[in-house]
Amino acid sequence: MKMALKLGVIGTGAIGQDHIRRCSKTLVGSQVVAVTDINLEQAAKVVRELDIGAEVYADGHALIAAPDVEAVLVCSLGPSP
């Protein structure tokens, strides 16, 4: 049984959504388990629409500290709270 790299994604704009989609649906060996965005409603909407079952975290610090996140993709335009 192959194990998937568990990813967290900071930023759910166009680029973040593209990375989430590719890492969840196309790339073998990865699984998006956590997302966050400055707009938490947007983050939750992306999780629902892409049907990925990821946890939505309050901010990037919480996402990075999550025990199930093994790697993080930062897909935001600048400093994130």
Buried (B, 14 or more C-beta within 10 A) or exposed (E): EEEBBBBBBBBBBEBBBEBBBEBBEEBEEBBBBBBBBBEBEBBBBBBEEBEBEBBBBEBBEBBBEBEEBBEBBEBBEEEBE
